Amino acid sequence: MLTLKALQDEVDAWISQFETGYFPPLLQLARLTEELGELARVLSHREGKTPKPGEAMGELEEEIGDLLFVLASLANSQGVDLEAAFKKTMAKVRQRDRDRWKRRQG
């Protein structure tokens, strides 16, 4: 099972082998935005928007993987532990949204 820590370590091992290292934060944000746009395009095409002529459909799994890679890169370069960040977010969501929607019965 791949943990977020293992994901971050694998991304770091890959990037650390190159002299360039991590891109500057704003460039990483631009890459994150680009990958999110590609994910949006795939979902849009899956949900009924017809692709432009010659435009590839793209694969949902691939685009989500690309997004995870760039997000892990940004987190690593900024010293953010994704597991800790996610745990904090889940605690916030559980508290803030506990009564927001009707729960399923059974």
OpenMM code with the backbone's topology and positions (N, CA, C; nanometers):
from openmm import Vec3, app, unit

residues = "MET LEU THR LEU LYS ALA LEU GLN ASP GLU VAL ASP ALA TRP ILE SER GLN PHE GLU THR GLY TYR PHE PRO PRO LEU LEU GLN LEU ALA ARG LEU THR GLU GLU LEU GLY GLU LEU ALA ARG VAL LEU SER HIS ARG GLU GLY LYS THR PRO LYS PRO GLY GLU ALA MET GLY GLU LEU GLU GLU GLU ILE GLY ASP LEU LEU PHE VAL LEU ALA SER LEU ALA ASN SER GLN GLY VAL ASP LEU GLU ALA ALA PHE LYS LYS THR MET ALA LYS VAL ARG GLN ARG ASP ARG ASP ARG TRP LYS ARG ARG GLN GLY".split()
positions = [
    Vec3(0.0844, -0.1180, 0.0000),
    Vec3(0.0000, 0.0000, 0.0000),
    Vec3(0.0888, 0.1242, 0.0000),
    Vec3(0.0571, 0.2151, -0.0876),
    Vec3(0.1344, 0.3381, -0.0991),
    Vec3(0.0768, 0.4445, -0.0060),
    Vec3(0.1581, 0.4907, 0.0863),
    Vec3(0.1153, 0.5983, 0.1753),
    Vec3(0.1504, 0.7325, 0.1113),
    Vec3(0.0945, 0.8382, 0.1647),
    Vec3(0.1321, 0.9701, 0.1154),
    Vec3(0.2798, 0.9980, 0.1423),
    Vec3(0.3299, 0.9493, 0.2552),
    Vec3(0.4737, 0.9652, 0.2864),
    Vec3(0.5586, 0.8957, 0.1821),
    Vec3(0.5206, 0.7732, 0.1467),
    Vec3(0.5951, 0.6985, 0.0443),
    Vec3(0.5866, 0.7687, -0.0907),
    Vec3(0.4702, 0.8242, -0.1222),
    Vec3(0.4536, 0.8993, -0.2461),
    Vec3(0.5484, 1.0186, -0.2479),
    Vec3(0.5509, 1.0939, -0.1385),
    Vec3(0.6399, 1.2096, -0.1301),
    Vec3(0.7863, 1.1681, -0.1390),
    Vec3(0.8217, 1.0571, -0.0741),
    Vec3(0.9607, 1.0090, -0.0790),
    Vec3(1.0001, 0.9677, -0.2199),
    Vec3(0.9081, 0.9022, -0.2908),
    Vec3(0.9373, 0.8581, -0.4277),
    Vec3(0.9543, 0.9773, -0.5215),
    Vec3(0.8686, 1.0756, -0.5067),
    Vec3(0.8810, 1.1968, -0.5881),
    Vec3(1.0127, 1.2668, -0.5565),
    Vec3(1.0474, 1.2756, -0.4283),
    Vec3(1.1725, 1.3402, -0.3895),
    Vec3(1.2939, 1.2662, -0.4461),
    Vec3(1.2908, 1.1331, -0.4409),
    Vec3(1.4017, 1.0544, -0.4953),
    Vec3(1.4164, 1.0801, -0.6448),
    Vec3(1.3057, 1.0911, -0.7146),
    Vec3(1.3110, 1.1155, -0.8591),
    Vec3(1.3688, 1.2541, -0.8881),
    Vec3(1.3150, 1.3560, -0.8218),
    Vec3(1.3564, 1.4934, -0.8501),
    Vec3(1.4988, 1.5207, -0.8017),
    Vec3(1.5387, 1.4593, -0.6922),
    Vec3(1.6709, 1.4840, -0.6341),
    Vec3(1.7860, 1.4330, -0.7189),
    Vec3(1.7595, 1.3485, -0.8154),
    Vec3(1.8671, 1.2969, -0.9000),
    Vec3(1.9088, 1.3967, -1.0084),
    Vec3(1.8351, 1.5059, -1.0215),
    Vec3(1.8634, 1.6052, -1.1248),
    Vec3(1.9148, 1.7336, -1.0626),
    Vec3(2.0117, 1.7973, -1.1278),
    Vec3(2.0700, 1.9214, -1.0772),
    Vec3(1.9666, 2.0312, -1.0616),
    Vec3(1.8689, 2.0344, -1.1489),
    Vec3(1.7659, 2.1383, -1.1449),
    Vec3(1.6890, 2.1348, -1.0147),
    Vec3(1.6618, 2.0151, -0.9647),
    Vec3(1.5850, 2.0010, -0.8413),
    Vec3(1.4418, 2.0467, -0.8598),
    Vec3(1.3815, 2.0908, -0.7515),
    Vec3(1.2427, 2.1362, -0.7558),
    Vec3(1.2321, 2.2697, -0.8284),
    Vec3(1.1261, 2.2848, -0.9050),
    Vec3(1.0986, 2.4127, -0.9695),
    Vec3(1.0584, 2.5135, -0.8623),
    Vec3(1.0699, 2.6433, -0.8919),
    Vec3(1.0236, 2.7452, -0.7973),
    Vec3(0.8733, 2.7288, -0.7713),
    Vec3(0.8267, 2.7711, -0.6539),
    Vec3(0.6869, 2.7490, -0.6152),
    Vec3(0.5833, 2.8003, -0.7158),
    Vec3(0.6040, 2.9181, -0.7719),
    Vec3(0.5041, 2.9703, -0.8657),
    Vec3(0.5002, 2.8901, -0.9954),
    Vec3(0.6144, 2.8372, -1.0380),
    Vec3(0.6153, 2.7501, -1.1561),
    Vec3(0.5437, 2.6191, -1.1237),
    Vec3(0.5637, 2.5682, -1.0037),
    Vec3(0.4922, 2.4472, -0.9637),
    Vec3(0.3420, 2.4722, -0.9572),
    Vec3(0.3024, 2.5881, -0.9097),
    Vec3(0.1610, 2.6230, -0.9076),
    Vec3(0.1053, 2.6291, -1.0492),
    Vec3(0.1825, 2.6837, -1.1413),
    Vec3(0.1395, 2.6878, -1.2818),
    Vec3(0.1235, 2.5460, -1.3361),
    Vec3(0.2163, 2.4581, -1.3024),
    Vec3(0.2064, 2.3185, -1.3467),
    Vec3(0.0858, 2.2496, -1.2844),
    Vec3(0.0601, 2.2773, -1.1576),
    Vec3(-0.0557, 2.2204, -1.0894),
    Vec3(-0.1847, 2.2663, -1.1580),
    Vec3(-0.1899, 2.3929, -1.1930),
    Vec3(-0.3060, 2.4480, -1.2631),
    Vec3(-0.3222, 2.3838, -1.3998),
    Vec3(-0.2123, 2.3650, -1.4699),
    Vec3(-0.2160, 2.3000, -1.6011),
    Vec3(-0.2694, 2.1573, -1.5894),
    Vec3(-0.2189, 2.0826, -1.4930),
    Vec3(-0.2647, 1.9446, -1.4743),
    Vec3(-0.4118, 1.9392, -1.4343),
    Vec3(-0.4548, 2.0326, -1.3512),
    Vec3(-0.5952, 2.0388, -1.3125),
    Vec3(-0.6825, 2.0680, -1.4343),
    Vec3(-0.6349, 2.1542, -1.5225),
    Vec3(-0.7071, 2.1818, -1.6464),
    Vec3(-0.7195, 2.0584, -1.7333),
    Vec3(-0.6136, 1.9778, -1.7392),
    Vec3(-0.6187, 1.8539, -1.8177),
    Vec3(-0.7177, 1.7554, -1.7560),
    Vec3(-0.7218, 1.7488, -1.6243),
    Vec3(-0.8201, 1.6639, -1.5569),
    Vec3(-0.9615, 1.7140, -1.5862),
    Vec3(-0.9798, 1.8449, -1.5818),
    Vec3(-1.1109, 1.9033, -1.6122),
    Vec3(-1.1534, 1.8694, -1.7546),
    Vec3(-1.0604, 1.8727, -1.8480),
    Vec3(-1.0926, 1.8403, -1.9870),
    Vec3(-1.1388, 1.6956, -1.9994),
    Vec3(-1.0700, 1.6037, -1.9339),
    Vec3(-1.1086, 1.4620, -1.9402),
    Vec3(-1.2490, 1.4433, -1.8835),
    Vec3(-1.2745, 1.5020, -1.7680),
    Vec3(-1.4071, 1.4875, -1.7070),
    Vec3(-1.5151, 1.5529, -1.7926),
    Vec3(-1.4835, 1.6646, -1.8515),
    Vec3(-1.5793, 1.7324, -1.9384),
    Vec3(-1.6142, 1.6445, -2.0582),
    Vec3(-1.5139, 1.5823, -2.1165),
    Vec3(-1.5382, 1.4942, -2.2305),
    Vec3(-1.6165, 1.3702, -2.1885),
    Vec3(-1.5884, 1.3186, -2.0705),
    Vec3(-1.6616, 1.2009, -2.0215),
    Vec3(-1.8079, 1.2323, -1.9935),
    Vec3(-1.8344, 1.3561, -1.9571),
    Vec3(-1.9700, 1.3952, -1.9188),
    Vec3(-2.0483, 1.4580, -2.0331),
    Vec3(-1.9966, 1.4480, -2.1549),
    Vec3(-2.0789, 1.4873, -2.2678),
    Vec3(-2.0245, 1.5927, -2.3608),
    Vec3(-1.9249, 1.6722, -2.3204),
    Vec3(-1.8708, 1.7726, -2.4114),
    Vec3(-1.7907, 1.7005, -2.5191),
    Vec3(-1.8192, 1.7317, -2.6435),
    Vec3(-1.7489, 1.6691, -2.7549),
    Vec3(-1.6104, 1.7309, -2.7702),
    Vec3(-1.5060, 1.6460, -2.7756),
    Vec3(-1.3710, 1.7002, -2.7941),
    Vec3(-1.3575, 1.7726, -2.9281),
    Vec3(-1.2678, 1.8693, -2.9332),
    Vec3(-1.2377, 1.9374, -3.0590),
    Vec3(-1.1741, 1.8353, -3.1535),
    Vec3(-1.1890, 1.8551, -3.2839),
    Vec3(-1.1251, 1.7627, -3.3790),
    Vec3(-0.9750, 1.7519, -3.3521),
    Vec3(-0.9262, 1.6302, -3.3443),
    Vec3(-0.7840, 1.6052, -3.3208),
    Vec3(-0.7432, 1.6099, -3.1747),
    Vec3(-0.8348, 1.6458, -3.0857),
    Vec3(-0.8036, 1.6537, -2.9427),
    Vec3(-0.8211, 1.5158, -2.8794),
    Vec3(-0.7165, 1.4683, -2.8137),
    Vec3(-0.7219, 1.3371, -2.7487),
    Vec3(-0.8129, 1.3433, -2.6270),
    Vec3(-0.8795, 1.2326, -2.5989),
    Vec3(-0.9687, 1.2254, -2.4826),
    Vec3(-0.8911, 1.2338, -2.3525),
    Vec3(-0.7789, 1.1673, -2.3442),
    Vec3(-0.7043, 1.1636, -2.2194),
    Vec3(-0.7606, 1.0583, -2.1266),
    Vec3(-0.6812, 1.0194, -2.0336),
    Vec3(-0.7210, 0.9163, -1.9379),
    Vec3(-0.7325, 0.9770, -1.7994),
    Vec3(-0.8442, 0.9514, -1.7361),
    Vec3(-0.8699, 1.0050, -1.6025),
    Vec3(-0.7603, 0.9634, -1.5044),
    Vec3(-0.7261, 0.8368, -1.5037),
    Vec3(-0.6243, 0.7863, -1.4105),
    Vec3(-0.4899, 0.8566, -1.4319),
    Vec3(-0.4525, 0.8739, -1.5570),
    Vec3(-0.3255, 0.9395, -1.5881),
    Vec3(-0.3245, 1.0846, -1.5401),
    Vec3(-0.4343, 1.1544, -1.5632),
    Vec3(-0.4405, 1.2957, -1.5244),
    Vec3(-0.4407, 1.3119, -1.3723),
    Vec3(-0.5099, 1.2247, -1.3022),
    Vec3(-0.5075, 1.2302, -1.1554),
    Vec3(-0.3668, 1.1981, -1.1047),
    Vec3(-0.3003, 1.1014, -1.1668),
    Vec3(-0.1626, 1.0689, -1.1296),
    Vec3(-0.0686, 1.1870, -1.1514),
    Vec3(-0.0851, 1.2562, -1.2646),
    Vec3(-0.0023, 1.3739, -1.2921),
    Vec3(-0.0254, 1.4813, -1.1858),
    Vec3(-0.1505, 1.5009, -1.1496),
    Vec3(-0.1854, 1.5999, -1.0479),
    Vec3(-0.1211, 1.5639, -0.9136),
    Vec3(-0.1255, 1.4367, -0.8773),
    Vec3(-0.0636, 1.3922, -0.7516),
    Vec3(0.0874, 1.4153, -0.7516),
    Vec3(0.1516, 1.3870, -0.8654),
    Vec3(0.2962, 1.4062, -0.8751),
    Vec3(0.3331, 1.5524, -0.8520),
    Vec3(0.2631, 1.6424, -0.9198),
    Vec3(0.2947, 1.7847, -0.9064),
    Vec3(0.2601, 1.8346, -0.7662),
    Vec3(0.1496, 1.7886, -0.7105),
    Vec3(0.1126, 1.8281, -0.5743),
    Vec3(0.2178, 1.7802, -0.4737),
    Vec3(0.2655, 1.6570, -0.4892),
    Vec3(0.3707, 1.6056, -0.4009),
    Vec3(0.4995, 1.6855, -0.4184),
    Vec3(0.5300, 1.7248, -0.5407),
    Vec3(0.6485, 1.8074, -0.5659),
    Vec3(0.6391, 1.9402, -0.4929),
    Vec3(0.5237, 2.0040, -0.5037),
    Vec3(0.5031, 2.1323, -0.4366),
    Vec3(0.5116, 2.1153, -0.2850),
    Vec3(0.4461, 2.0124, -0.2330),
    Vec3(0.4502, 1.9867, -0.0888),
    Vec3(0.5936, 1.9631, -0.0427),
    Vec3(0.6669, 1.8805, -0.1146),
    Vec3(0.8058, 1.8522, -0.0775),
    Vec3(0.8900, 1.9790, -0.0762),
    Vec3(0.8777, 2.0593, -0.1796),
    Vec3(0.9619, 2.1787, -0.1900),
    Vec3(0.9300, 2.2810, -0.0814),
    Vec3(0.8087, 2.2733, -0.0267),
    Vec3(0.7672, 2.3685, 0.0765),
    Vec3(0.7692, 2.3087, 0.2169),
    Vec3(0.8159, 2.1825, 0.2274),
    Vec3(0.8250, 2.1182, 0.3582),
    Vec3(0.6913, 2.0813, 0.4183),
    Vec3(0.5939, 2.0510, 0.3346),
    Vec3(0.4604, 2.0147, 0.3823),
    Vec3(0.4462, 1.8630, 0.3831),
    Vec3(0.4065, 1.8087, 0.4947),
    Vec3(0.3779, 1.6662, 0.5081),
    Vec3(0.2332, 1.6450, 0.4639),
    Vec3(0.2140, 1.5787, 0.3497),
    Vec3(0.0791, 1.5608, 0.2963),
    Vec3(-0.0113, 1.4812, 0.3901),
    Vec3(0.0434, 1.3821, 0.4583),
    Vec3(-0.0387, 1.3036, 0.5519),
    Vec3(-0.0890, 1.3918, 0.6656),
    Vec3(-0.0018, 1.4723, 0.7226),
    Vec3(-0.0418, 1.5611, 0.8318),
    Vec3(-0.1424, 1.6649, 0.7819),
    Vec3(-0.1183, 1.7193, 0.6632),
    Vec3(-0.2099, 1.8183, 0.6068),
    Vec3(-0.3478, 1.7573, 0.5835),
    Vec3(-0.3494, 1.6349, 0.5322),
    Vec3(-0.4773, 1.5691, 0.5051),
    Vec3(-0.5525, 1.5389, 0.6347),
    Vec3(-0.4802, 1.4934, 0.7370),
    Vec3(-0.5448, 1.4650, 0.8657),
    Vec3(-0.6069, 1.5910, 0.9242),
    Vec3(-0.5378, 1.7038, 0.9136),
    Vec3(-0.5920, 1.8300, 0.9631),
    Vec3(-0.7178, 1.8679, 0.8854),
    Vec3(-0.7132, 1.8494, 0.7558),
    Vec3(-0.8296, 1.8824, 0.6723),
    Vec3(-0.9478, 1.7938, 0.7059),
    Vec3(-0.9258, 1.6644, 0.7243),
    Vec3(-1.0366, 1.5746, 0.7576),
    Vec3(-1.0972, 1.6101, 0.8932),
    Vec3(-1.0144, 1.6474, 0.9898),
    Vec3(-1.0667, 1.6883, 1.1203),
    Vec3(-1.1533, 1.8135, 1.1046),
    Vec3(-1.1079, 1.9069, 1.0230),
    Vec3(-1.1837, 2.0297, 0.9990),
    Vec3(-1.3165, 1.9980, 0.9303),
    Vec3(-1.3136, 1.9150, 0.8284),
    Vec3(-1.4350, 1.8806, 0.7534),
    Vec3(-1.5336, 1.8055, 0.8417),
    Vec3(-1.4821, 1.7116, 0.9201),
    Vec3(-1.5710, 1.6354, 1.0095),
    Vec3(-1.6423, 1.7268, 1.1085),
    Vec3(-1.5728, 1.8258, 1.1573),
    Vec3(-1.6320, 1.9195, 1.2525),
    Vec3(-1.7261, 2.0164, 1.1818),
    Vec3(-1.6784, 2.0803, 1.0788),
    Vec3(-1.7535, 2.1854, 1.0117),
    Vec3(-1.8779, 2.1339, 0.9388),
    Vec3(-1.8654, 2.0173, 0.8770),
    Vec3(-1.9717, 1.9680, 0.7887),
    Vec3(-2.0495, 1.8501, 0.8449),
    Vec3(-2.0360, 1.8229, 0.9731),
    Vec3(-2.0998, 1.7035, 1.0306),
    Vec3(-2.2510, 1.7021, 1.0144),
    Vec3(-2.3137, 1.8182, 1.0118),
    Vec3(-2.4604, 1.8249, 0.9986),
    Vec3(-2.5035, 1.8935, 0.8685),
    Vec3(-2.4122, 1.9057, 0.7761),
    Vec3(-2.4398, 1.9816, 0.6535),
    Vec3(-2.5345, 1.9082, 0.5583),
    Vec3(-2.5205, 1.7761, 0.5470),
    Vec3(-2.6022, 1.6977, 0.4548),
    Vec3(-2.6744, 1.5872, 0.5296),
    Vec3(-2.7831, 1.5440, 0.4718),
    Vec3(-2.8594, 1.4332, 0.5296),
    Vec3(-2.7792, 1.3048, 0.5130),
    Vec3(-2.7664, 1.2319, 0.6220),
    Vec3(-2.6905, 1.1068, 0.6193),
    Vec3(-2.7762, 0.9932, 0.5619),
    Vec3(-2.7082, 0.8950, 0.5042),
    Vec3(-2.7756, 0.7764, 0.4523),
    Vec3(-2.8273, 0.6940, 0.5680),
    Vec3(-2.9382, 0.6317, 0.5465),
    Vec3(-2.9968, 0.5429, 0.6473),
    Vec3(-2.9439, 0.4013, 0.6260),
    Vec3(-2.9098, 0.3349, 0.7356),
    Vec3(-2.8703, 0.1949, 0.7309),
    Vec3(-2.7333, 0.1762, 0.6973),
] * unit.nanometer
topology = app.Topology()
chain = topology.addChain("A")
for resn in residues:
    res = topology.addResidue(resn, chain)
    for name in ("N", "CA", "C"):
        topology.addAtom(name, app.Element.getBySymbol(name[0]), res)
